[in-house]
């Protein structure tokens, strides 16, 4: 899954694109092996705030329409927490939803996903982007996230949504120690028998461990991708498609 951020506020500036460059960036990602393109308007980095619903629609829908027309065989995912945006995006050509709030931001999300019958990625996050990194704390990290997944799955299934993908939320309300514990134990969540998506690309935990910055965190990202794949990850959400595809091929050849 290649990341396309339609904003100027993402933590990694290499993922930021405008309408004038989105087609070429998408073409590059597809050529490098991306199966899915994930489009979002608002940054979810620590401290970020969400803009208005209308602004999100106005910036997102033209991009989806352009990419759907130009690349009809590519799955387009919409990174949003708003059910109205989901409706508009699916009508424009999107066929997957990536929601960092897992339906908690918008009480209508589960109903809309059940109605539209599109794959839905639900992510674990302690707190919200504006406060999630102030003091993340868990008594039992894995079991608490598993309980969260269990409740969310039941809620969405009750609304008729069954094509659910789990994202443990690397970097969302978690310390670096929590993040690496998650990667080491990702197989813990195989009990749900659902695809697991991991979004670790160039995250600050990697940069801090390697004493570098996000611009130089690609090697660390690739190393963690291999560990995540060995632990059962099904989808890698990435800024750099080619290295991720190569990591998948090498890992598959070895297991």
N, C-alpha and C positions, 0 to 999 in steps of 0.2 A: 504494500500500500504506500503510494507516494504522497507526500504532504504538499499541498498547495495552499499557502496562506495569503488571502486577499487583504492583507493589512500591512502596516508599517511598524507593528508593535511586537511581533513574534520574537522570542528570545534568541533565535538563530536567523540572522538576516539573509542567509542563503536560501531560506524557504519562502521569502516574501516575493510575491509577484503582483503586478497590476494587470488590468485588462489587456493592455497592449502586448504583454509578454506571456500571458498565460497559455496561449495555444502552443507556442514554441517550447515552453517548459514542459507542458504536458506531453508533447510529441517526443521530447528527449526521454522522459521517464518511461513512456510506453516502449520506446525503442530499446531501452535498457532492461526491460522485463517486468515493469509494473503491471499487475493485474487489476488494481484498483487505484483510483485517484481520490484523495480525501480533501474536499474543499471547505475551508472555513474562513469566516470574516473576522472574528474577534479572537485575540490572543487569550490563552488560558495559562500563561506564565504566572508565577507567584506575584500577587499584588495587582493583577489585571482586573479590570471591570468590564462589564458587558454593555455595549451600546444599545440603541433602540431596535425594536423588532423591524420597523420599516427600513432603517438603515441596512440591517442585515439582509433583508429581502432585496433591496435595491442594488446591493453590491454582489450578492450571491447568484441570483437568478440569471442575469445575463451571462455570467461565466459558465453556469451549468448548461444553458442553452447552446452556447458556442461550442463547448467541448462535446456535448451529446451529438451535435450535428457533424462535427469534424471527426470524432472518434466513436462511432456508434457501437463498436464492439467492446468498448472499455467500460467497466463498472465505475460509476461515479458515486462517491459517498459524500454525504453532507454532514459536516461537523457543526451541530447545532443542538441547543437544549430546548428549542421552541417548536411546539407541534404545528403551529401555523406555517412556520418556515419549512418544516418537513413536507407539509401538503404542497406548498408552492414548488419546492425543490423536486419532489417526485413528479409533479405535473410537467416540470421543465426537462426531466430526463434523468434525475438521480434515482438510484435503485438500492441504496444502502444508507443507514443513519448511524452516526457516531456521536453519542451523547455522553459527555463527561459527567453530567449530573445524574445519569441513569434514571431519568424520569422524575427526579425530586424537584427540579426547577419548575416544571410544567405539569400540573396534575392531569392534563389531558393526553400526555404523551403515550401512555400505554394503550389507551383506546384508539388513538390514531394509528399507531403501529399495528395493532390488531386488525384495524380496518384496511390498511394499505398492504399488509402482508409483505413487508420488506425486511431484509436482515437488519438487525439492530444490535449495535455494540453498546453494552452498558458497562460503565467504568466505576471502580471504587475510588472515592475521594473522601478524606476526612476534612470536614470544613468546606470552605469555598475558596476560589482562587485568591481573593483579596486577603484571606487570613490563614490559609491552609498550612503555611510553613512557619507559623509563629512558634508553636510548641507541639508538634505531632507526638502523640503518646498512645501506646497500645499495651494492654496486659498480655494479650496473646495475638500477635499480628495475623498469623495465617487463619486461625479459627474465627477471628472477628471479620476478616474479609470474606471468608466462606459463608458466615452467617448473613452478611450483607447480600452476597450473591443469591443465596437461597431465598431470601425474602423478595428480592427484586424479580427473580425468575418466576416465583409464584404469582406475584402481582401482574406481570406481563402475560403469563399464561392464562390467567383468569380473564384477561381482556382479549384473548384469542391470538396473542403473539407468541410464536414458538421458535422462530429462527433467530435465536439469541446467541451473541458472541460475548465472551467475558474478557474484560481488561482490568487487571489488578491495580492499575493506576500508579505506575512507577513515577515517583516525584510529586504525586498529588497528596499532600498531607502525610508525608513520610520523610524521615531523616535518611541520609545516605546509608546508614546501617540497616534501616528498614528495607530500603530499595535492594540492597545486595542480598538480604535474607530472602526477599521475594523471588529474585532470580534463581537463587540456589534451590528453592523449594517450589518452583512453579508447578511441578508435577502434582503437588498437593491438590490442585484444583481440577485435576483430571476426573475426580469423582463425579463432577457434574455432567460429564460426557458431552461437552460443548466445546466449540473452537475457542482457543485462547489467543487474544491479540496482545502484543506487547509493544509499548511505545517508549523506547529507551534512547532513541536517536539523539546523540549530542547533548544529553541532559547534563545538568550541572554536577550531579553526583559523580559522573565519569570524569569531567574536567577537574574537579577538586581532587579526586584520588590521584590523577596523573599530573597534578600541579600545572595545568594548562588552561586553555579557554575553549569555548564551544567550537571555535573555528578549527581547533586542532584535536578534536575529540573523536575523529572518525575511526581511528584504529581501536580505541577503547570500545566504541560502539559496536564495531564488528566482532570483537572478542565476546562481548556480552550477548550479541545475537546468536552466536554459536552455542553458548551455554543455554540460552532460552530455548533454542530449537531442540537441544538435547533433552530439555526438561518438558517438552511438549507444546511449545508455542506453535500455533498454526498460521498466524498472520504477523508480519513485522511491519509496523508503521514507521516509515523512514523518510529522511531528507535526501539520502544518497542511495538511489535504487541499485545501481550496478554492484557496489560492494555487498549489498544485502542479498542480491540474487546469487552472487558467487558464494557467499556464506551458506546459503541454503543448499546449493549444489554440492559443496564440499561436505557439509554435514550429512546430507542424504546418502552420499557415497560411503560414509563411514559408519552408518548405523543400520 
